[in-house]
Every structure is written in structure tokens, then in C-alpha cells.
């Protein structure tokens, strides 16, 4: 079970609480839509839920504004261009996750998944996974304009996928890219980059720019 402290605060000493009590409390929060679980999946094919794990997950809070208030961040502080925060990446991940969940049709139970690989030689984790027809689209989130995509490249190689999505603070772009990995293999793929504020257009852009 993966519960980042910024996402859902647990008691300072969980040894004083039974795992069953913590699970029950989290379940109540999820039922009340205060929190949502993002389950790990092996992502070998669709549907992603077919290989989802009930034991490994991360959590998303109800609303980014409420979360910032809980972290004592004011709107005036967030508006400062020179603001430096140690958790800005986690805030961006929360915002995108909340918006992706909200984009699900109202007649469906909201669901979101992520992928992680633990290895002594190369660990990797993708923020989220989306599906488009028969495709599985890996999603990376960067709070700034740049950042490495090592986990994304690893996923594309292992799952033999050729399309990827990145959210960042740069302008929109659609690039055909090629990356040589540390083992000498090469990954060729198409990368759609969307500014964080355009997350509401994600599914439309995927349908228009990437073949299903």
C-alpha cells in the first residue's frame, strides 16, 4: 500500500492503530468521495482493471484547492512567479489525477491506474495510465517545462507501446521521438505534450491526434 503523506495524512505513529482500522477509515473516505484510490496495474493489456492490485495503490484528495488549504498554502502565495515549493510535483500530480477522474462519464464508476516496476537495477513508476481504444497510454506529469522521462521510456520498451502523454508547463506539442536506453535498445514513440491547464481537453486531443 502506497500512501504519500501529502495525499492523505495518516496518524504519526501508525503502530498505535490496527491495519484494519486504517483500511476502514480510508474506505469511508473513498465512499464519501473525499479521497480516491489509484490502483497499481501490470498494464499488459486492456482493461487495466483486470490486472489491478488491491494491495498497492496511491490516493488522490477530493480537490486541489482544499488540499492547498490543508497544506496552509494561500492563493496569494501560489500566484507568485518566484514561489519555490518542495512538493510542486506532487501538487501537479494531484491536480491532473483529480481532473482525469472527473472526466469519466457520469454513468461510470471513476477509476484511475498507475504502473510501477521495482528492480535492483532499474526501478520505474508512471504517474497514471489511460486507454484509447486498444491502446494503453502512459502518462507523465512535470510541474515545470522540462524533466527526464526514464520511467516512460522503460514502460514503452517493456509493454511494446508507441504513444505517450506528458503534462507540463510548456506549450502544446506533438513529437515523433526516439530514445536510446542504457541497455543499448532504442524506443521510438509519439509524445503528446499538454500544458497542465489544458487537462480538460485530454481525451479530445488523444482521439484527434493519436490513432486508436
C-alpha positions as a Python dict, from the first residue, in 0.01 Angstrom:
ca = {
    (1, 'X'): (0, 0, 0),
    (2, 'X'): (143, 337, -103),
    (3, 'X'): (4, 638, 81),
    (4, 'X'): (209, 955, 24),
    (5, 'X'): (173, 1186, 322),
    (6, 'X'): (83, 1484, 107),
    (7, 'X'): (-212, 1293, -38),
    (8, 'X'): (-372, 1151, 272),
    (9, 'X'): (-238, 1213, 619),
    (10, 'X'): (-213, 910, 845),
    (11, 'X'): (-151, 911, 1222),
    (12, 'X'): (208, 999, 1309),
    (13, 'X'): (255, 659, 1472),
    (14, 'X'): (59, 400, 1274),
    (15, 'X'): (188, 134, 1514),
    (16, 'X'): (-79, 254, 1757),
    (17, 'X'): (-352, 162, 1508),
    (18, 'X'): (-451, -169, 1356),
    (19, 'X'): (-420, -203, 979),
    (20, 'X'): (-788, -296, 966),
    (21, 'X'): (-884, 32, 1137),
    (22, 'X'): (-677, 237, 893),
    (23, 'X'): (-824, 48, 599),
    (24, 'X'): (-1176, 105, 729),
    (25, 'X'): (-1115, 478, 773),
    (26, 'X'): (-972, 507, 422),
    (27, 'X'): (-1263, 312, 278),
    (28, 'X'): (-1508, 552, 441),
    (29, 'X'): (-1322, 849, 294),
    (30, 'X'): (-1335, 690, -52),
    (31, 'X'): (-1706, 614, -22),
    (32, 'X'): (-1764, 978, 72),
    (33, 'X'): (-1556, 1084, -234),
    (34, 'X'): (-1316, 1272, -7),
    (35, 'X'): (-1038, 1050, -139),
    (36, 'X'): (-995, 815, -435),
    (37, 'X'): (-762, 521, -480),
    (38, 'X'): (-538, 491, -783),
    (39, 'X'): (-455, 122, -813),
    (40, 'X'): (-140, -31, -950),
    (41, 'X'): (-181, -242, -1261),
    (42, 'X'): (60, -457, -1461),
    (43, 'X'): (-83, -297, -1778),
    (44, 'X'): (-19, -590, -2009),
    (45, 'X'): (-349, -524, -2186),
    (46, 'X'): (-697, -382, -2152),
    (47, 'X'): (-899, -345, -1943),
    (48, 'X'): (-646, -209, -1696),
    (49, 'X'): (-866, -317, -1406),
    (50, 'X'): (-812, -683, -1499),
    (51, 'X'): (-458, -668, -1359),
    (52, 'X'): (-516, -408, -1088),
    (53, 'X'): (-384, -476, -738),
    (54, 'X'): (-597, -421, -431),
    (55, 'X'): (-285, -407, -213),
    (56, 'X'): (-81, -146, -397),
    (57, 'X'): (-232, 196, -454),
    (58, 'X'): (-186, 568, -403),
    (59, 'X'): (-455, 815, -306),
    (60, 'X'): (-595, 1135, -453),
    (61, 'X'): (-764, 1403, -247),
    (62, 'X'): (-1106, 1547, -337),
    (63, 'X'): (-998, 1891, -464),
    (64, 'X'): (-667, 2067, -526),
    (65, 'X'): (-793, 2389, -363),
    (66, 'X'): (-894, 2207, -46),
    (67, 'X'): (-562, 2025, -45),
    (68, 'X'): (-366, 2351, -74),
    (69, 'X'): (-572, 2493, 213),
    (70, 'X'): (-489, 2186, 422),
    (71, 'X'): (-120, 2248, 344),
    (72, 'X'): (-156, 2615, 453),
    (73, 'X'): (-88, 2746, 102),
    (74, 'X'): (-267, 3072, 21),
    (75, 'X'): (-385, 3184, -322),
    (76, 'X'): (-160, 3491, -295),
    (77, 'X'): (145, 3272, -237),
    (78, 'X'): (60, 3043, -528),
    (79, 'X'): (33, 3344, -759),
    (80, 'X'): (396, 3443, -701),
    (81, 'X'): (614, 3366, -1002),
    (82, 'X'): (922, 3302, -787),
    (83, 'X'): (748, 3065, -547),
    (84, 'X'): (963, 2758, -477),
    (85, 'X'): (791, 2456, -327),
    (86, 'X'): (938, 2116, -250),
    (87, 'X'): (609, 1946, -328),
    (88, 'X'): (508, 2121, -652),
    (89, 'X'): (542, 1795, -844),
    (90, 'X'): (304, 1621, -605),
    (91, 'X'): (56, 1908, -636),
    (92, 'X'): (65, 1881, -1015),
    (93, 'X'): (10, 1504, -993),
    (94, 'X'): (-287, 1560, -762),
    (95, 'X'): (-442, 1822, -992),
    (96, 'X'): (-411, 1609, -1305),
    (97, 'X'): (-541, 1299, -1127),
    (98, 'X'): (-845, 1482, -995),
    (99, 'X'): (-926, 1618, -1342),
    (100, 'X'): (-882, 1281, -1513),
    (101, 'X'): (-1118, 1118, -1265),
    (102, 'X'): (-1373, 1395, -1314),
    (103, 'X'): (-1361, 1342, -1692),
    (104, 'X'): (-1509, 991, -1665),
    (105, 'X'): (-1872, 960, -1782),
    (106, 'X'): (-2121, 1014, -1501),
    (107, 'X'): (-2270, 667, -1551),
    (108, 'X'): (-1933, 501, -1481),
    (109, 'X'): (-1752, 450, -1155),
    (110, 'X'): (-1445, 678, -1169),
    (111, 'X'): (-1125, 476, -1196),
    (112, 'X'): (-760, 559, -1249),
    (113, 'X'): (-448, 343, -1255),
    (114, 'X'): (-70, 373, -1239),
    (115, 'X'): (225, 146, -1314),
    (116, 'X'): (542, 77, -1117),
    (117, 'X'): (837, -153, -1165),
    (118, 'X'): (1068, -242, -879),
    (119, 'X'): (1407, -379, -974),
    (120, 'X'): (1750, -374, -817),
    (121, 'X'): (1891, -242, -1142),
    (122, 'X'): (1611, -11, -1256),
    (123, 'X'): (1301, 98, -1066),
    (124, 'X'): (1038, 297, -1252),
    (125, 'X'): (696, 449, -1190),
    (126, 'X'): (445, 620, -1415),
    (127, 'X'): (205, 871, -1268),
    (128, 'X'): (-104, 740, -1448),
    (129, 'X'): (-225, 522, -1733),
    (130, 'X'): (-506, 597, -1979),
    (131, 'X'): (-664, 386, -2251),
    (132, 'X'): (-760, 485, -2604),
    (133, 'X'): (-931, 205, -2794),
    (134, 'X'): (-686, -86, -2777),
    (135, 'X'): (-401, 141, -2671),
    (136, 'X'): (-257, 194, -2325),
    (137, 'X'): (-123, 549, -2293),
    (138, 'X'): (144, 611, -2026),
    (139, 'X'): (115, 950, -1855),
    (140, 'X'): (400, 1154, -1706),
    (141, 'X'): (345, 1479, -1515),
    (142, 'X'): (608, 1751, -1479),
    (143, 'X'): (545, 2067, -1278),
    (144, 'X'): (794, 2264, -1491),
    (145, 'X'): (887, 2275, -1860),
    (146, 'X'): (1149, 2003, -1853),
    (147, 'X'): (1231, 1674, -1687),
    (148, 'X'): (1354, 1325, -1771),
    (149, 'X'): (1118, 1055, -1896),
    (150, 'X'): (1311, 747, -1787),
    (151, 'X'): (1010, 564, -1643),
    (152, 'X'): (804, 639, -1951),
    (153, 'X'): (1077, 504, -2179),
    (154, 'X'): (1105, 191, -1967),
    (155, 'X'): (730, 132, -1987),
    (156, 'X'): (721, 182, -2364),
    (157, 'X'): (1001, -69, -2405),
    (158, 'X'): (859, -337, -2174),
    (159, 'X'): (499, -313, -2295),
    (160, 'X'): (589, -252, -2662),
    (161, 'X'): (383, 69, -2679),
    (162, 'X'): (443, 362, -2913),
    (163, 'X'): (233, 652, -2782),
    (164, 'X'): (275, 858, -2466),
    (165, 'X'): (128, 1163, -2293),
    (166, 'X'): (306, 1429, -2089),
    (167, 'X'): (161, 1716, -1886),
    (168, 'X'): (396, 2005, -1815),
    (169, 'X'): (423, 2385, -1810),
    (170, 'X'): (532, 2419, -2174),
    (171, 'X'): (330, 2486, -2489),
    (172, 'X'): (132, 2203, -2656),
    (173, 'X'): (329, 1981, -2893),
    (174, 'X'): (317, 1650, -3076),
    (175, 'X'): (658, 1496, -3142),
    (176, 'X'): (791, 1181, -3301),
    (177, 'X'): (1081, 1091, -3074),
    (178, 'X'): (1347, 825, -3041),
    (179, 'X'): (1539, 737, -2724),
    (180, 'X'): (1837, 509, -2675),
    (181, 'X'): (1820, 337, -2336),
    (182, 'X'): (2107, 240, -2109),
    (183, 'X'): (2098, -121, -2235),
    (184, 'X'): (2155, -2, -2592),
    (185, 'X'): (1799, -63, -2712),
    (186, 'X'): (1603, 212, -2886),
    (187, 'X'): (1246, 322, -2824),
    (188, 'X'): (1058, 509, -3096),
    (189, 'X'): (733, 674, -2997),
    (190, 'X'): (496, 966, -3040),
    (191, 'X'): (476, 1207, -2748),
    (192, 'X'): (180, 1438, -2695),
    (193, 'X'): (262, 1722, -2452),
    (194, 'X'): (-23, 1922, -2298),
    (195, 'X'): (1, 2218, -2057),
    (196, 'X'): (-132, 2141, -1711),
    (197, 'X'): (-418, 2386, -1754),
    (198, 'X'): (-542, 2203, -2067),
    (199, 'X'): (-607, 1874, -1890),
    (200, 'X'): (-978, 1910, -1964),
    (201, 'X'): (-900, 1864, -2336),
    (202, 'X'): (-702, 1542, -2284),
    (203, 'X'): (-944, 1287, -2427),
    (204, 'X'): (-1039, 1507, -2724),
    (205, 'X'): (-675, 1562, -2818),
    (206, 'X'): (-589, 1196, -2781),
    (207, 'X'): (-874, 1097, -3012),
    (208, 'X'): (-779, 1358, -3272),
    (209, 'X'): (-400, 1322, -3267),
    (210, 'X'): (-334, 957, -3191),
    (211, 'X'): (-471, 658, -3384),
    (212, 'X'): (-696, 434, -3171),
}
